[in-house]
């Protein structure tokens, strides 16, 4: 019985030492315990390090360091994991296997590279204040695009660095992607045209989010989102319209949000019975209403005309051409309404009235009247071809 037990124990020891892929189970369990300990102390390590950095950052008056600390919490929390993986792979059981030793060294280096580039990626958002001055030259959307490009470059460099660590040449991959890119570009010309147009919109600041624009023959509304392929404009009935960016290269775009003033152009018609003195009174009082009024741009700022303009078919027309200081549509409507009330009072106080389309008919002695029409006589039949209101004789019966 004792011999059987010893034989079984030998089998257990052999299995234990053989383990998995030549690594004994003792080394595997030890590595797992190290990883569990690393994950356990991760939060404690993060609090200790972050609190220490926060204590140093509190001495400065800037908020940038506080934002940087908050952004780097993820990479800091990953440090104990990397250390734990390194210690776990340094166990003799792993180091004895040449293949695992080679792979473990590259794995640890890859994790370190990953953590470094992750930290760079997270640090971009707190450092965007460095691009703040670019907003004076470009739009906010353009700065956001540059931030995205920078993040993309960091990701690309990180991937290339990891591939180099594993002995994979990046050059041939890039060349292959270039060939594929040419093929894709030939089949996606409209896509690239939209991308280029989107870049130009952002670079030239033709319009920004929130602007009221009119795309000639396409749509009028408020810009809600500017992408690199398309722009979303919400119409005034709240319906969204997606406009490909290439449209803006071919169509005229009016940006009403860039107006400095808003125009009022009216022609009001008064009756022909209005005297010259009344016309002068009306135009002078309308001009007096505009001059010095804070709601209207004054002559030194913008064009202003109040003149007797033309003699229409049924009226004498007074032209009013002026601009308001506000460009807000609701405020402009209110100012225009008040102005209309004022013009109504001015015309009525002048003792005249507004004209409307009319036709005057003069009848009486001495008036030029046309001769009455008489139908021609039918000499062959000896009577008129009109009978009972029928002008066509027998054919009309």
C-alpha positions in Angstrom: 0.0 0.0 0.0 2.9 2.3 0.9 4.4 1.7 -2.5 1.2 2.7 -4.3 1.0 5.9 -2.3 4.6 6.8 -3.1 4.0 6.1 -6.8 0.9 8.3 -6.8 2.9 11.0 -5.0 5.6 10.8 -7.7 2.9 11.2 -10.4 1.6 14.3 -8.6 5.0 15.8 -8.3 5.7 15.1 -12.0 2.5 16.7 -13.0 3.2 19.7 -10.7 6.6 20.2 -12.1 5.6 19.6 -15.7 2.8 22.2 -15.4 1.6 24.0 -18.5 3.9 24.5 -21.4 6.9 23.4 -19.3 6.2 25.9 -16.5 5.5 24.3 -13.1 2.2 25.1 -11.4 4.1 26.6 -8.5 5.5 29.4 -10.8 2.1 29.9 -12.4 0.3 30.2 -9.0 3.0 32.6 -7.8 2.7 34.8 -10.9 -1.1 34.9 -10.4 -0.7 35.9 -6.8 1.7 38.7 -7.8 -0.9 40.0 -10.4 -3.7 39.8 -7.8 -1.5 41.8 -5.3 -0.7 44.3 -8.0 -4.4 44.8 -8.8 -5.2 45.1 -5.1 -2.6 47.8 -4.3 -3.4 49.7 -7.5 -6.0 52.0 -5.9 -3.8 52.5 -2.8 -0.8 53.3 -5.0 -2.9 55.7 -7.1 -4.2 57.6 -4.1 -0.7 57.9 -2.6 0.9 59.1 -5.8 -2.0 61.4 -6.9 -2.4 62.9 -3.4 1.3 63.7 -3.3 1.2 65.3 -6.8 -2.0 67.2 -5.7 -0.2 68.6 -2.7 2.6 69.9 -4.9 0.1 71.3 -7.5 -1.8 73.2 -4.8 1.1 75.5 -4.4 0.5 76.9 -7.9 -2.3 79.2 -8.9 -2.9 77.6 -12.3 -5.7 75.1 -12.9 -3.7 73.4 -15.7 -1.8 71.1 -13.2 -5.0 70.1 -11.5 -6.6 69.2 -14.9 -3.4 67.3 -15.8 -3.5 65.2 -12.7 -7.1 64.3 -13.3 -6.3 63.3 -16.9 -3.3 61.2 -15.9 -5.1 59.1 -13.3 -5.6 56.2 -15.8 -2.0 55.8 -16.7 -0.9 56.2 -13.1 -3.3 53.4 -12.1 -1.8 51.2 -14.8 1.8 51.4 -13.4 1.3 48.8 -10.6 -0.2 46.4 -13.2 2.9 46.8 -15.4 5.2 46.2 -12.4 3.2 43.2 -11.4 3.4 41.7 -14.8 7.1 42.3 -14.9 7.6 40.6 -11.5 5.4 37.7 -12.4 7.3 37.0 -15.6 10.7 37.2 -13.8 9.8 34.1 -11.8 12.4 31.4 -12.5 9.8 29.0 -13.9 9.1 31.5 -16.7 12.7 32.5 -17.3 13.7 28.9 -17.9 11.7 28.7 -21.1 13.6 30.5 -23.8 10.5 31.3 -25.9 8.6 32.7 -22.9 11.6 34.7 -21.7 11.9 36.3 -25.2 8.2 37.1 -25.4 7.9 38.3 -21.8 10.7 40.9 -22.3 8.9 42.3 -25.3 5.5 42.2 -23.6 6.8 44.2 -20.7 8.4 46.7 -23.0 5.2 47.0 -25.0 3.2 47.7 -21.9 5.6 50.4 -20.9 5.4 52.0 -24.3 1.6 51.7 -24.2 1.4 53.4 -20.8 3.7 56.2 -22.0 1.7 57.0 -25.1 -1.5 56.6 -23.1 -0.2 59.3 -20.8 0.7 61.5 -23.8 -2.8 61.0 -25.2 -4.5 61.9 -22.0 -2.3 65.0 -21.5 -3.5 66.5 -24.8 -6.9 67.8 -23.6 -5.4 69.7 -20.6 -2.8 71.2 -22.8 -5.2 72.5 -25.4 -4.9 76.0 -23.9 -1.6 76.2 -25.8 -3.7 76.2 -29.0 -5.9 78.9 -27.7 -4.1 81.6 -29.7 -4.8 79.6 -32.8 -8.5 80.4 -32.4 -7.7 84.0 -33.3 -6.5 82.7 -36.7 -8.8 79.7 -37.1 -12.2 78.7 -35.7 -12.9 76.6 -32.6 -13.8 73.7 -34.8 -10.4 73.9 -36.6 -8.6 73.8 -33.2 -10.7 70.8 -32.2 -9.7 69.2 -35.5 -6.0 69.8 -34.8 -6.4 68.2 -31.4 -8.0 65.1 -33.0 -5.1 65.0 -35.5 -2.6 65.2 -32.7 -4.3 62.4 -30.8 -4.3 60.3 -34.0 -0.6 60.9 -34.5 0.1 59.8 -30.9 -1.9 56.6 -31.4 -0.1 55.9 -34.8 3.3 56.4 -33.2 2.4 54.2 -30.3 1.3 51.4 -32.5 4.4 51.8 -34.7 6.7 51.7 -31.7 5.1 48.5 -30.3 5.3 46.8 -33.8 9.0 47.7 -33.9 9.5 46.1 -30.5 8.1 42.8 -31.9 10.3 43.0 -34.9 7.6 44.0 -37.4 8.8 46.5 -40.0 6.5 49.5 -40.2 7.8 50.8 -43.6 6.3 48.1 -45.8 3.0 48.4 -44.0 2.9 52.1 -44.6 3.8 51.6 -48.3 1.1 49.0 -48.6 -1.4 51.3 -47.0 -0.3 54.0 -49.5 -1.1 51.8 -52.5 -4.5 50.9 -51.0 -5.1 54.6 -50.2 -4.5 55.5 -53.9 -7.0 52.9 -55.0 -9.5 54.1 -52.4 -9.0 57.7 -53.5 -9.8 56.9 -57.1 -13.1 55.3 -56.1 -14.0 57.9 -53.5 -13.3 61.2 -55.1 -16.6 62.7 -53.8 -15.6 61.7 -50.2 -12.2 63.4 -50.5 -13.8 66.5 -52.1 -16.1 66.7 -49.1 -13.2 66.3 -46.7 -11.1 69.0 -48.4 -14.1 71.4 -48.4 -14.8 70.6 -44.8 -11.2 71.5 -43.9 -11.4 74.8 -45.9 -14.7 75.7 -44.1 -12.9 75.3 -40.7 -9.7 76.9 -41.8 -11.3 80.0 -43.5 -14.1 80.3 -40.8 -16.8 80.8 -43.4 -19.3 80.0 -40.6 -19.3 78.4 -37.2 -21.7 76.5 -35.1 -24.7 78.6 -34.2 -24.5 80.9 -37.3 -27.6 81.6 -39.4 -26.8 80.8 -43.0 -28.5 80.6 -46.4 -27.0 78.1 -48.9 -28.3 79.4 -52.2 -31.0 77.1 -53.6 -30.4 74.4 -50.9 -31.4 75.4 -47.3 -31.6 78.2 -44.8 -31.2 77.7 -41.1 -28.8 77.5 -38.1 -25.5 75.5 -38.3 -25.6 72.8 -35.6 -22.6 70.7 -36.5 -19.6 71.0 -38.9 -18.0 67.7 -39.9 -15.4 66.8 -42.4 -17.8 65.1 -44.7 -21.0 67.0 -44.2 -22.5 69.9 -42.2 -25.8 69.7 -40.4 -28.1 72.8 -40.7 -31.4 72.9 -38.8 -34.1 74.8 -40.7 -36.4 77.2 -38.9 -39.1 74.5 -38.9 -36.7 72.5 -36.8 -36.0 69.9 -39.5 -32.3 69.0 -39.8 -30.7 69.1 -43.2 -27.4 67.3 -43.9 -25.4 69.2 -46.6 -22.3 67.6 -48.1 -19.4 69.9 -47.7 -18.6 69.9 -51.4 -21.9 71.9 -51.9 -20.3 74.9 -50.2 -17.6 75.0 -52.9 -20.2 75.4 -55.7 -23.0 77.4 -54.0 -23.0 80.9 -52.6 -23.4 81.0 -48.8 -24.8 84.0 -47.0 -23.9 84.2 -43.4 -26.6 86.4 -41.8 -24.9 86.1 -38.3 -22.1 88.2 -39.6 -24.3 91.2 -40.4 -23.4 94.3 -38.6 -26.8 95.9 -39.3 -30.2 94.8 -40.6 -31.9 96.6 -43.4 -35.4 98.1 -43.7 -36.4 99.0 -47.2 -40.0 100.3 -47.7 -41.9 102.2 -50.3 -45.0 103.8 -49.0 -47.6 105.3 -51.3 -49.7 108.4 -50.4 -52.6 109.8 -52.3 -52.2 112.0 -55.3 -54.2 114.7 -53.5 -51.2 115.1 -51.1 -49.7 118.5 -51.4 -46.0 119.3 -51.7 -46.1 120.7 -48.2 -47.6 117.5 -46.8 -45.0 115.4 -48.6 -42.2 117.6 -47.1 -43.8 117.3 -43.6 -44.0 113.5 -43.9 -40.5 112.9 -45.1 -39.0 115.3 -42.5 -40.9 113.8 -39.6 -39.9 110.2 -40.6 -36.3 111.4 -40.9 -36.5 113.0 -37.5 -37.8 109.7 -36.1 -34.8 107.9 -37.4 -32.1 110.5 -36.5 -30.9 110.0 -32.9 -32.9 106.8 -32.4 -30.7 104.2 -30.7 -32.5 101.4 -32.6 -31.3 102.7 -36.0 -27.8 103.0 -37.5 -27.1 106.7 -38.0 -25.9 108.2 -41.4 -22.2 108.1 -40.4 -22.5 104.3 -39.8 -24.8 103.2 -42.6 -26.9 104.5 -45.5 -30.1 106.3 -44.6 -32.6 107.8 -47.1 -36.1 109.2 -46.7 -37.1 110.7 -50.0 -40.1 111.2 -52.3 -39.1 108.6 -54.9 -41.6 108.2 -57.7 -45.0 108.8 -59.2 -46.7 105.5 -59.4 -50.0 104.6 -61.1 -52.1 105.2 -58.1 -49.7 106.9 -55.6 -46.8 109.1 -54.8 -44.1 106.8 -53.4 -41.9 107.7 -50.5 -38.8 105.5 -50.2 -37.4 104.7 -46.8 -34.0 103.0 -46.7 -32.3 102.5 -43.3 -30.6 99.9 -41.1 -31.2 98.8 -37.5 -28.4 98.3 -35.0 -29.7 94.9 -34.0 -29.4 91.8 -36.2 -31.5 89.6 -34.0 -34.6 88.8 -36.0 -37.1 89.1 -33.1 -35.8 92.5 -32.0 -35.7 93.6 -35.6 -39.3 92.7 -36.1 -40.3 94.7 -33.0 -38.4 97.7 -34.1 -39.9 97.5 -37.6 -43.4 97.3 -36.1 -42.9 100.4 -33.9 -41.5 102.2 -37.0 -44.6 101.2 -39.0 -46.9 102.6 -36.2 -44.9 105.8 -36.2 -45.2 106.2 -40.0 -49.0 105.6 -39.8 -49.3 108.4 -37.2 -47.1 110.8 -39.2 -49.1 110.3 -42.4 -52.4 110.7 -40.6 -51.2 113.8 -38.7 -50.2 115.4 -42.1 -53.8 115.3 -43.1 -53.5 112.8 -46.0 -53.8 109.1 -46.4 -52.2 106.0 -47.9 -53.0 105.2 -51.5 -54.2 102.0 -52.8 -54.7 100.7 -56.4 -57.7 102.3 -58.0 -59.3 103.1 -61.4 -61.2 106.4 -62.1 -64.0 106.4 -64.6 -65.2 109.7 -66.1 -68.7 109.8 -67.8 -70.7 112.9 -68.8 -71.1 115.6 -71.5 -68.0 116.3 -73.5 -66.3 113.0 -72.5 -64.6 111.1 -75.2 -66.8 108.1 -75.8 -66.3 105.4 -78.5 -68.9 105.0 -81.2 -71.3 102.1 -80.6 -70.4 98.9 -82.4 -72.8 97.8 -85.2 -72.4 94.4 -86.8 -72.1 94.3 -90.6 -75.2 93.6 -92.7 -75.6 90.4 -94.9 -76.4 92.0 -98.3 -76.9 88.6 -100.0 -79.6 87.5 -97.7 -80.8 91.0 -97.0 -80.8 90.7 -93.2 -78.3 90.8 -90.3 -76.4 87.6 -89.5 -77.3 88.1 -85.9 -80.4 86.5 -84.6 -81.4 86.0 -81.0 -77.8 86.7 -79.9 -76.3 84.3 -82.4 -73.5 85.8 -84.4 -72.8 82.7 -86.5 -76.2 82.3 -88.4 -77.3 78.8 -89.1 -74.1 77.2 -87.9 -74.7 78.3 -84.4 -78.1 76.8 -84.1 
